[in-house]
Amino acid sequence: MKDNSQTLSCVMIPVSRRQLILPNVSIAEVVDYASTDSGIGAPDWLAGQLEWRGLNLPVISYDAANGGTLSVPGENRGRIVVLNTISANKKLRFMALITQGIPSQVRITEDQLKQVDGENGPADIMQVDVDGEIAWIPDLDYLESLASEALA
């Protein structure tokens, strides 16, 4: 009998108090963390700017965007994940998130992914169990709205 299950290539992204899961296609690149200045009067969730491929991208702290505090990675630990945006906003084709470690790739099937009841923050869509490991699916629309605000 033929197995019709499909796998999805995803990336697990460690942030301060949780780990995020996104499809591979949402990731444009992972770069080394470089400290940037967010500027005076910047929102709490804005960790700074990243110069990437001729663009100036807002760098978002997922933890702070989710109601926590801004956390920057320790030396040689963090990365910045450059994400493809999903909106039609031509001024914001990419945005960036600080990680607290190195993202890892996973391949999952529908059977391996189960929604878990839990309290979500404003930057979360839902909490899921991925083969016994808890992860959060981020709300990319919400994060894009923050990134757009930073560009304005």
Secondary structure, 3 states (H helix, E strand, C coil): CCCCCCEEEEEEEECCCCEEEEEHHHEEEEEECCCCCCCCCCCCCEEEEEEECCEEEEEECHHHHCCCCCCCCCCCCCEEEEEECCCCCCCCCEEEEECCCCCEEEEEEHHHEEEECCCCCCCEEEEEEECCEEEEEECHHHHHHHHHHHHC
